[in-house]
Amino acid sequence: MTRVVIAPDKFKGSLTAVEAAQAIANGVRDALPEAEVSSCPVADGGEGTLDVLVAAGGRLVELPVRGPLEATVDARYVMLDGTAYIESARACGIEFVEPSPEVALTAHTWGVGELLAHALDNGARRLVLTVGGTASTDGGAGMLAALGAGVFDAFGAPVGLGGGTLGRVASAELGPVRERLGDVTVAVATDVTNPLLGARGAAAVFGPQKGAGPGEVERLDESLARWAQALRNAGTPDVSGIPGAGAGGGVAAGAIAGLGAAVESGFQLIAGLTGVADAIERADLVITGEGSLDEQSLDGKAPAGIAARAREHAVPLMVLAGRIQLDENQLAGLGVVGSAALIDHAPSFDHARAHAAELLRERAGELVRAWARS
């Protein structure tokens, strides 16, 4: 019996990873009705991670929190085996704002702290904070303030919320946060390696996506440098150059310094919960994919992680994506034996997005039939 593992990430704007896996599974069964199909949707710690965790048996917890500006947003996290999985973008995601210079300076992570506090109050013994897709560049200062930290200027007054205010920060009081955590352990799940500061830092790389122009990028980078110094003065490790500390607009830096968080691979962490690694080891064929397969996909994203596992066990790999921006050599380097981009089989991008499930089913069936005949 042919064993097929289906392990896609989300198709952003079209399908969750769970929905994409179902559509691909339907196509595989159309082509190989007798196949043993294992559906293992994956995520890398970014948007869509909670959907994958719910599919793995997690319990969704919903509550209103303060959004990245002032409006309340409906947020959520997942509890699974005593661990709370907090997706920062559910509280301060860029989808809640219209990017602008003002937003880039004022968006904050207070709501992330509210989610963490709620999980602590409801018995979580471990916290996993997934980062990415945030509207904020505040170094996690708002998150820590929501947990009781003091973020003060030179006169001992609170500096306020948003990355732009950190240009005035002089000190941080983290004692209340540490008391709140007790012996609860914290991890930051990310596959981004950007540091907090500099040309590859949170402001320079991610700030423009949030509306920051060159002036705002410079101001935010300087503000984050002052924040890193204030954290050092409070007795925390120097987060300014730690790989991954710039993830989520620096919320990872705030978690590392203020919560004592360890940095973990988002893909590896989520993959360990879904059983995809064991499934690939026994598979005859693996199918992965995401909305856009491009250069960023090669840098720690979920499809690259799946490709690495498939290569390790010499299992052929197929890729389905909304669009594919890698050349044949790059695909071959991933071990891909067959691929299809939905946009190549649709009259327009909008059509491909609206009919992604149908197109995935069709393309999966065609690829698998061709593979089975070879």
SVG drawing of the C-alpha trace seen along z (x, -y; Angstrom):
<svg xmlns="http://www.w3.org/2000/svg" viewBox="-13 -63 38 65">
<polyline fill="none" stroke="black" stroke-width="0.4" points="0.0,0.0 1.3,-3.4 1.8,-5.7 1.4,-9.4 2.1,-12.2 0.4,-15.5 2.1,-18.4 1.3,-21.9 1.5,-25.2 -1.3,-27.7 -2.2,-29.3 -2.4,-32.9 -5.6,-34.6 -7.1,-31.4 -6.8,-28.3 -5.6,-27.3 -3.0,-24.6 -5.8,-22.2 -8.0,-23.1 -5.1,-22.9 -4.2,-19.4 -7.8,-18.3 -7.9,-19.5 -4.6,-17.8 -5.8,-14.6 -8.9,-14.6 -6.7,-14.8 -4.5,-12.0 -7.4,-9.8 -8.9,-10.6 -5.6,-9.4 -4.8,-6.5 -8.0,-5.3 -6.2,-2.6 -3.4,-4.9 -2.8,-5.3 -3.0,-9.1 -1.7,-10.8 -2.7,-14.5 -0.2,-16.5 -0.7,-20.2 2.3,-22.2 3.3,-25.7 6.5,-27.5 5.3,-29.6 3.7,-32.3 0.2,-33.0 -2.0,-29.9 -0.1,-28.0 -3.1,-27.9 -5.2,-26.2 -2.6,-23.4 -2.5,-23.0 -6.3,-22.7 -6.1,-20.0 -3.5,-18.3 -6.0,-18.2 -5.5,-21.6 -8.3,-23.5 -9.0,-27.0 -9.4,-29.8 -10.9,-33.1 -11.0,-36.5 -11.0,-40.2 -7.7,-42.0 -6.3,-45.4 -5.2,-45.5 -2.1,-47.0 -3.6,-50.5 -6.5,-51.3 -9.4,-49.2 -10.2,-45.9 -9.7,-42.8 -11.0,-39.2 -7.9,-37.1 -7.3,-33.5 -4.7,-31.0 -4.5,-27.2 -4.0,-25.0 -2.5,-21.6 -1.2,-19.3 -0.6,-22.1 1.1,-24.4 -0.4,-27.6 0.5,-28.5 0.2,-32.2 0.3,-33.6 1.3,-37.2 -0.4,-38.2 -3.8,-37.2 -3.4,-40.2 -1.3,-42.7 -1.4,-41.4 -0.8,-43.7 -4.2,-42.8 -5.7,-45.0 -4.2,-48.2 -3.6,-50.2 0.2,-50.5 1.4,-54.1 4.3,-55.9 2.2,-56.7 1.1,-53.1 4.7,-51.9 5.6,-54.2 2.6,-53.6 1.5,-50.0 2.3,-47.9 2.1,-44.4 0.0,-45.0 -2.6,-42.5 0.1,-39.8 0.8,-40.3 -3.0,-40.0 -3.0,-36.6 0.0,-35.4 -1.6,-36.7 -4.9,-34.9 -3.0,-31.6 -1.1,-31.9 -4.3,-32.6 -5.8,-29.5 -3.1,-27.1 -0.6,-27.0 2.7,-25.4 4.5,-26.4 4.1,-29.2 5.1,-29.1 5.0,-32.5 4.9,-32.3 5.9,-35.5 5.6,-37.1 3.0,-39.1 2.8,-41.8 2.0,-45.5 4.3,-46.5 8.0,-47.3 8.1,-47.8 10.6,-45.2 7.9,-43.5 7.8,-46.4 4.0,-46.6 3.7,-42.8 5.9,-43.1 4.0,-46.2 0.8,-44.3 2.4,-41.6 3.3,-44.2 6.7,-45.5 7.6,-49.2 9.0,-50.9 10.2,-54.3 11.9,-57.5 14.8,-59.3 12.3,-61.0 10.7,-57.7 7.5,-58.2 6.0,-55.5 7.0,-56.1 3.8,-54.9 3.1,-52.4 4.6,-51.9 8.1,-51.6 8.4,-55.3 8.1,-56.0 11.1,-53.9 13.3,-56.7 12.7,-58.1 13.2,-54.8 15.8,-54.8 15.0,-51.9 12.8,-48.8 11.5,-47.1 10.9,-43.4 10.4,-42.1 6.6,-41.9 6.8,-39.9 9.2,-37.4 6.9,-37.0 3.9,-36.5 5.7,-33.8 7.0,-31.8 8.4,-28.5 6.5,-28.6 8.9,-28.1 8.7,-30.2 9.8,-29.5 9.8,-31.8 9.0,-29.8 10.5,-31.4 12.5,-30.4 13.5,-34.0 17.1,-34.7 17.1,-38.5 18.7,-40.3 17.0,-43.1 19.2,-46.0 21.0,-47.1 20.6,-46.5 19.0,-43.1 17.1,-44.1 13.5,-44.4 13.1,-48.1 15.1,-47.9 13.7,-44.6 10.1,-44.6 9.4,-48.2 8.6,-49.1 6.0,-46.4 4.2,-48.3 4.4,-51.7 7.8,-52.9 9.8,-55.2 13.5,-55.7 13.1,-58.3 10.8,-56.0 13.1,-53.0 16.0,-55.0 14.0,-56.3 12.7,-52.8 16.2,-51.2 17.5,-53.9 14.5,-53.3 15.1,-49.6 18.8,-50.2 17.7,-52.2 15.3,-49.5 18.0,-46.8 20.2,-49.0 17.4,-49.5 16.9,-45.7 20.6,-45.1 20.5,-47.6 17.7,-45.6 20.0,-42.6 18.9,-40.7 21.0,-39.2 22.1,-41.5 19.5,-40.8 20.7,-43.2 22.6,-40.7 20.8,-37.4 19.6,-35.6 15.8,-35.7 15.5,-38.5 14.1,-40.8 11.2,-38.5 7.7,-40.0 9.1,-43.6 11.4,-42.6 8.7,-40.9 11.1,-37.9 13.7,-40.2 11.3,-41.2 10.4,-37.6 14.0,-36.5 15.0,-39.3 11.9,-39.8 10.4,-36.3 13.6,-34.3 12.4,-32.6 14.4,-30.1 14.4,-30.5 13.2,-27.3 12.6,-26.5 8.9,-27.2 8.8,-24.5 10.5,-21.9 8.3,-22.6 5.0,-22.4 6.2,-19.4 7.0,-17.5 3.3,-17.9 1.8,-16.8 3.7,-13.6 4.8,-14.6 8.4,-13.5 7.5,-9.9 5.0,-9.8 7.6,-10.9 10.0,-8.2 7.4,-5.6 6.2,-7.4 6.5,-6.6 5.7,-10.1 5.5,-13.5 3.5,-16.5 4.0,-20.0 3.2,-23.5 2.2,-27.0 0.7,-30.2 4.0,-31.4 7.1,-29.3 10.0,-31.7 13.4,-32.6 11.9,-33.2 10.6,-29.6 14.2,-28.4 15.0,-30.3 13.5,-28.1 9.9,-28.1 7.8,-25.0 8.0,-23.6 11.9,-23.7 11.7,-21.8 9.4,-19.2 11.8,-19.0 14.8,-18.4 12.9,-15.6 12.0,-14.0 15.6,-14.1 16.8,-12.6 14.7,-9.5 15.1,-9.5 11.4,-10.0 10.3,-11.8 8.7,-15.2 6.1,-17.1 5.2,-20.8 2.0,-22.6 1.8,-26.4 -0.3,-29.4 2.8,-30.6 6.3,-29.2 9.2,-31.7 12.0,-29.2 13.9,-28.0 14.4,-24.3 17.8,-24.1 16.4,-25.4 13.5,-23.0 15.9,-20.2 17.9,-21.2 14.9,-20.7 14.5,-17.2 11.3,-18.1 10.2,-15.5 7.0,-17.3 5.5,-20.7 2.5,-22.9 1.6,-26.5 -2.1,-27.2 -1.7,-30.6 -0.5,-28.7 -3.8,-26.9 -6.2,-29.8 -7.3,-32.8 -6.2,-35.3 -4.7,-35.6 -8.1,-36.3 -9.6,-33.2 -6.7,-31.1 -7.2,-32.5 -11.0,-32.0 -10.8,-28.5 -7.7,-27.3 -9.2,-24.1 -10.6,-23.0 -7.3,-23.7 -5.2,-22.0 -7.3,-18.9 -7.0,-18.9 -3.2,-19.5 -2.5,-17.0 -4.4,-14.3 -2.5,-15.0 0.9,-15.0 0.2,-11.8 -1.1,-10.0 2.0,-11.0 4.3,-9.9 2.5,-6.5 2.9,-5.8 6.7,-6.7"/>
</svg>
